[in-house]
Amino acid sequence: MTFTATVFIGTSLDGYIARPDDDIAWLTSRGESAGDLGYFAFLDSVDAVVMGRNTYDKVVGFGEEAWHYGDRHVGVLSTTLPEDADPRVTVYRDMAGLVADLDERGIRHVYPDGGRLIQSFVRAGRVDAFVISVAPVLIGAGHRLFGELAEDVPLRLESATDLGGFAQLRYTVEK
């Protein structure tokens, strides 16, 4: 069995997910007026969340109230996070081990979160859909959602919705 993966993320109009110093206040401050943009309904649709080390550190830094993952499987792809750092997570050292373990667990729908992790999933051909909420702001610099690719990734637009000033774009990856 193999899982499907859906990216759910917010970006600036110019394609950044965080400022150079990892700040996301430009997103969270605007997001407060737009609501959760469907995040919690989306989270209910997944049975595993996988994030990179930077995203894990950011989520943990927000405190317990930001740990919205409940009892679903949570993985962190990191070469530096100690394997016993957090009893709520499984630490993976490489993409091959992560994919093999998720398949072995019978995971059906994965939410990859974090810029570099998403880029790794895209390059590995492991993303099936994107839900991108575009904030009405240009920030000019920072961490881009997408990095360099060896080849095009063809997408099919499923919907474009105005959510309180945010444009939420839903794409399916054409495989």
Residue pairs with C-beta under 8 A, 6 or more apart in sequence:
1 103
1 106
1 108
2 103
3 48
3 102
3 103
3 107
3 108
3 109
3 110
4 108
4 109
4 110
4 128
4 129
5 109
5 110
5 111
5 112
5 121
5 126
5 127
5 128
5 129
6 42
6 45
6 46
6 109
6 110
6 111
6 127
6 128
6 129
6 130
6 131
7 111
7 112
7 113
7 118
7 121
7 127
7 129
7 130
7 131
7 132
8 39
8 42
8 111
8 113
8 131
9 17
9 113
9 118
9 130
9 131
9 132
9 133
9 145
10 17
10 27
10 31
10 37
10 132
10 133
10 134
10 135
10 166
11 17
11 132
11 133
11 134
11 135
11 145
12 26
12 27
12 134
12 135
12 137
12 138
12 139
12 142
13 134
13 135
13 136
13 137
13 138
14 138
14 139
14 140
15 144
15 145
15 146
16 139
16 141
16 142
16 143
16 144
16 145
17 24
17 27
17 115
17 142
17 143
17 144
17 145
18 24
18 115
18 142
18 143
19 26
19 139
19 141
19 142
19 143
20 141
20 142
20 143
22 54
22 58
22 143
24 58
26 135
26 137
26 139
27 135
30 135
30 136
30 137
30 165
30 166
31 37
31 133
31 135
31 166
33 164
33 165
34 133
34 163
34 164
34 165
34 166
35 163
35 164
37 133
37 163
37 166
37 168
38 131
38 163
38 168
40 68
42 111
42 131
43 49
43 68
43 69
43 111
45 109
46 72
46 109
46 110
46 111
47 72
47 73
47 107
47 108
47 109
47 110
48 72
48 73
48 74
48 75
48 102
48 105
48 107
48 109
48 110
48 111
49 69
49 72
49 73
49 74
49 75
49 110
49 111
49 113
50 74
50 75
50 76
50 77
50 92
50 98
50 102
50 110
50 111
50 112
50 113
50 117
51 59
51 74
51 75
51 76
51 77
51 112
51 113
51 114
51 117
52 76
52 77
52 78
52 113
52 114
52 115
52 116
52 117
53 76
53 77
53 78
53 80
53 81
54 114
54 115
54 116
55 113
55 114
55 115
55 117
56 76
56 78
56 81
56 89
56 114
59 66
59 67
60 67
60 86
67 88
69 88
73 90
73 102
73 105
73 107
74 88
74 89
74 90
75 89
75 90
75 91
75 92
75 98
75 101
75 102
76 86
76 89
76 90
76 91
76 92
77 92
77 93
77 94
77 95
77 98
77 117
77 120
78 91
78 92
78 93
79 93
81 91
82 91
83 91
85 91
90 101
92 98
92 101
95 120
95 124
99 124
99 126
102 110
112 118
112 121
112 126
112 127
115 143
115 144
115 145
116 147
118 127
118 145
118 146
119 146
119 147
121 127
122 146
122 149
122 153
123 147
123 149
123 150
125 175
127 153
127 173
128 172
128 173
128 175
129 158
129 170
129 171
129 172
129 173
130 155
130 169
130 170
130 171
130 173
131 168
131 169
131 170
132 145
132 168
132 169
132 171
133 163
133 166
133 167
133 168
133 169
134 166
134 167
134 168
134 169
135 166
136 165
136 166
153 173
154 173
154 174
155 171
155 172
155 173
155 174
156 171
156 172
156 174
157 169
157 170
157 171
158 170
158 171
158 172
159 168
159 169
159 170
160 167
160 168
160 169
160 170
161 167
161 168
161 170
162 168
